[in-house]
Amino acid sequence: QVQLVESGGGLVQAGGSLRLSCAASGSIFSINPMRWYRQAPGKQRELVATITSNGIRIYVDSVKGRFTISRDNAKNTWYLQMTSLKPEDTAVYYCNAGVNGMAYREYWGQGTLVTVSS
């Protein structure tokens, strides 16, 4: 069993910051890549950020310069540092990863709600 658990969501004023965390547990040898998605009401789920095992970071255009993805391989944990938040960033944020365990497969967290007030 592999479980991904997000934390750090909440209500924040526009211009503020939040740091999301995702911790993976279970039968894990390694994780690659690590990702963050988000889904706003009535919209498609959107890939926000990816970090690979060799440290390559990829962001959707709308968050470039504001969000930073990072990883701590020893803890099987990754983060999304969000700054200069906008009301348009309001969404449920999901962590996602490809996990090497008994086999390689993709896992999702349960989601954490980020609400940015104007």
C-alpha positions, 0 to 999 in steps of 0.5 A: 500500500502507498499513501499520499497525504497533503497538508498546508491548505487554507484561507489566505488573503490575496498577496499572501503565501502558503506552503503545501506538503505531500508525504508518501508512505508505504512500500516505496523504493523511490519516487519520480517524478513528483507533481502538484495539480489543482482543480477549480470548481467547474474546471479541468484538473491542471498540472501546476508543477513537476520536479524530476529526480535530477532536479528539473522543475517545470511550471504552468505559465500562470504560476511561474515566478510565484510558485516553487516546487521542491523535494526531500527524497530522504523523507519521501516528501515534496512541497509547493511554496506559493507566494503572491497568491491571487484569487485565480489560484483558488482550487483543490490542490492534489499531489501526484507521483510515480512510485517505484514499489512492487511495481511502478505506478501513479498515485494521488493524494486526497486534495487540500483546499486553497482559498485566496480572498480578494 
